[in-house]
Structure formats: C-alpha cells, structure tokens
Amino acid sequence: MNIKLSTGKSIPIAKDESILSALKRSGVYLVASCGGKGTCGKCRVKIQGGKYRTSASGKISQVDKEKGIVLACQTFPENDISVEILEEARLVVGDKIALAKSKDLAELFRSFGKEIAPIVKRFNIKLPRPTIEDHISDLERLKRELEIKGIKGMRFSQAFISSMADDLRKHNWEIHLAYVDGPEAIFVTSEKQTSRYGIAVDIGTTTVVVYLIDLSDGKLIDVGSTYNSQIRYGDDVITRIVHATEGGGLEELRDTVTEDINNILETIIEKHGINKEHVECAVVSGNTTMSHLFWGLNPGHIREEPYIPTVNSFPLWKAGTARLHINKQAPVYTLPCVASYVGGDIVSGVLASKMHKNTETALFMDIGTNGEIAVGNNEWLVTAACSAGPCFEGSGIKHGMRATEGAIEAVKIAPDTFEPSVSVIGNTVPIGICGSGMIDVISEMLISGVIDQKGKFVREIKTGRLRQGDEGMEFVIHKGAKDIVLTEVDIENIMRAKAAIYAGIALLIKEVGFTLDNIERVYVAGGFGNYLNVDRAIIIGMLPDIPKEKFRFLGNTSITGAYLCLLSEDLRQEAEEIARKMTYMELSVSRNFMDEYMSALFLPHTDLSLFPTVAKLLK
Ligand code: FES
C-alpha cells in the first residue's frame, strides 16, 4: 500500500500502520505535540481519495470531518490513499532559526575576571627518534620524556595509543601532547598546529544552538541553530521520556538530536574552512532529560516517583562516545543538573546571570518549554520546576503554534468595538497564534471586558467576534479563509500554565521567608524571554507585579553558560558549586503549591492586592 502526497511523492505504508508513522519513517514530519496519542489534534491531514479507517476525534470539527480532514496518528489506510498535509501541520525541523551573534559574549567573559583556561591542556615535547640502540616502544619513549619533565601518573587510553605511533612519526617527533586533568593523554598534534577550537551546545527541548569558539581568544566564530528534531516524538519532556522507554525509542531520540548538532557543526565548520580535528572540546547544556538523551541514558526514572535522574554530575566523556563529528578524543563537559526537572540549563543560567555572586536577592526564571525558577544570592539558592507545560509554544491550544512565520505575535483589541488588530511574524496571512500573541490577546480581552477574571467570555457584549464553536465559545482573532480563534478551553489551558509559573515563584519566595518586596532583581531567560511583554504578562498574572525596572532579559542563558564553561576551568568549578549549593523543591508533591496554584487560577489572581497596577487598570 502507498500514501500518495499532493506533492506527487509516494510513501509506502504497512497494514495497520498509521499515516503519521509511515510519513515519519519516510522523513516527512508533522506537528505531533502529543507524540501520536490522538489528544493534541495537531497532526491534521486531508484525505483526497482511498479507503481508510479512523478513530472518531473530538479534535476534528464536523465541518472539517466532512472535508475529509483526519488525525494522521489515528488514521489507517485500507488501500492506496491520497493525502494532503495541511499547512499548520507541517513541521520543518531542519529550518535554521535566525539567531543574532552576541557581540557581548567576550565582554561578559571578561567581566568575570578569569583567564582563558580550556579543558584541554598541552605540553610541548621533543622526543629523541628511535634508533637500533634506543629501541624502547613508542609509549615507553613518551613516558620516559614525561618523567624527565617531572610528569607522573599520565593515563593512556587504547584510543590514544592506537593513533599515537603514526602521529609521532607524522609530526617528526616534535609534538603537542594534549591532555585533560587526571591527567589523561588524549591526542597528539604537530607542534606547529596552533589553531584550537571548541563548541558550546545548548540542547533545548524545542531548539538546539551551537556556538563555534576560537579557544585562543574566546571569539565567537559562528552560531548555528535549529529546532530539536525530537519534536517529531512529542513537544514536552514527558512525551520524550515515554518514547525513550518504548522499544528503540532511546536510540532514536539520541540519534535525532546528535544529527541536529552534527548538521549545524558540519555547516559552520565547512563555512570557515576549519579542520574538524582541531575542534578539541565541547560543552553541553540542557535540561536533565535532554542531557540524559544526549548521552544515551534511560530517562525513565525521571518521571517516576521519587523522580531520580541517573546522573546529575556527568563525568568528562569523549566526543566519540557522544557521536559528535569533531575530534573523537575531544572531552565533552556536561553542565551538572540539580534534580529531575532542574537541569544544566538552569545552572548555566544562574552562572550567566551572576546571581550566585551578588549580595542582592534575585529571581531567575527560564520560561521555555517548561518553566524553571531559582531564587537566591551569593549565600543561598533555591530552585523549582513549575510544570507549566509547552502551551506557550502552541501545544494544547486550538490554533497555537511556535513563534515562526504565520504566527500572530501581537494583538490589540479596540475597547469600544472589540475589533482586534494583529501583527503576524513575516507579515503574512496568519495560520496560528504563538505564546506572546496568546498573552497579548488574553490581557487585551481582560482589559476590554471580553473575558472576566475567571477567563470566561462575557456573553452579553455586542460583537460578532464571539461565537459558538465546535469546542464551545470562541473569540475570532482573525477572520479569513481560515479563522484563527481562541477558545474558552484554550484560555483555561493558558491560565493553568501561567498559574503554575506564578505559584512556583510565590511559593519559592515564601518558603525562604521572603516576600516579593525582597526581590531586588528579576532575570528572565529562555527563548520566550526574548520577546515577552512584561506589562502584558503581569496583567494576566503570569509574572508578579514587580516594578518593570527590576526586570532584565538575558535571552538564551543555557548557551551563554556553556560558552563560559568552555573557556574557564574556574567557571566550570563555579557551575559545579552552583549545582551542589542549590536546594531543590519538589513542587508536585507540595500541598502549599496546590493552594498557591488554585489562587493563581484567576486573572490576574484571586488576591487583587498582589497586583496593584492591574487593579488600577481593571477599575
Ligand atoms: S493528535 Fe496526532 S499527534 Fe497528537
């Protein structure tokens, strides 16, 4: 049996195989937020001809059903079938994400007052050539020379030794011996070879970013980024963990993300004419699940009570083991994790923000696919994960999507007519709404009176924009060939996510005996942190009502922390220290968290005195 796509491509499909699975096998990827469980309603395709069986889904409206629209993960062809993939269901994971080069990186590194000290160290060694009289083995010759220099206890792996003999001869016995602390010899290069490079990698649940760095001066040579192709197996860490524990899933997820990193690497290394053997070390930062998947470790126990990761502090493993396409012997430093849901990305963030060095008490929040927070100063640090879920990236929202072309990113609603005006990424016809658009539209609906503080539509208002849809009441944000709506269920989901973030912050601050007034600085990190409108986020009660001047936007601090650790031994030690020092609070089992969460399930909050600026606006 075959699936014939409207593009003309033909894809084989087995009996009882879903369309989603067959497409995936052939490298055609759809948005599959729930990982193929039939619950997200995102993997929509239109059947143009052929026999099939499909499970009834509340996620497809009657009108769409009549047009032949089905969920690809719940539809099984019974003979050859013709299929059109709907635009909003296309997943272009290979797309490069535009990312500005950070000119401030070197400046930031200098502000720490550290010398550049890469992971790989070197000795210059000139070995006497072997002769008939001096005929000890190559390894003994090297050891003898090291002993003369007073270096004892060097370890030599089989991988090092297997290439050493040829390398010594190739470089005329005048070499740099590259080694890591231990000490352990890792490779031999020519004495003349002075170019040294390293890579910093951020493995986010949604995106992967790679920095190529010149280790001689810390200069950023180039940046590459892409969506994390693991998105094919689900949007959030939980669906990825579930996939990893199913037959072959772990290897699949590992290969997928390694391929993403290698694709970026190959492009930027080739562009700059760099020999990949000269890329001699790597630093990887990611949440606990991403770090486990990258190293091929089963993350299954992370989601089972009592939520225990296999590793928090990772040994210095090699690039060959990680399957990275750089020097196989290059050491790979992984930012340490704190707990199952607070990983190396947050340790990186705290390091980059310097909150662990300052006397002022700061709140650090990384609002990405999940939501992690840390509070503290140079004396103490506490941290928690809020389980906000990926709804701000489109998951669980009828017309939700990531912040890519076609996403409504900003909305204004005229207070007298309730008519919305929207701005769309790429100035094109909208196909959905992204996180910042969702925050905008909810805050505007609240202020203009389209919804009440419970997030329910005010049925009495006079506007044609409010209507009964397949999933209950909905507000039409954009009218067109495809209407873009926000449903009451969507608002509920967004309120749950924002309530989880706010409750996490409120509880963490309370647990250390502080109030919001004690917070002198708020650092906002994460992809979402780049374009988060603080005023709007305060109106919906996602961020606390703290004076705007206290907020600092740091962008992707996971990659910044990885960059800092690539350049400095001291900063790697600081990262280890931060991870050890952080006290982790498990919110999911806390009764107080549930209380805070329930109070925050309101716009902006049940206690309006906590949001004085919003109270004024609502009056
Ligand atoms: S409904 Fe098909 S992947 Fe979620």
Boltz pocket constraint, residues with backbone or C-beta under 6 A from the ligand:
constraints:
  - pocket:
      binder: B
      contacts: [[A, 31], [A, 32], [A, 33], [A, 34], [A, 35], [A, 36], [A, 37], [A, 38], [A, 39], [A, 40], [A, 41], [A, 42], [A, 43], [A, 71], [A, 72], [A, 73], [A, 74]]
      max_distance: 6.0
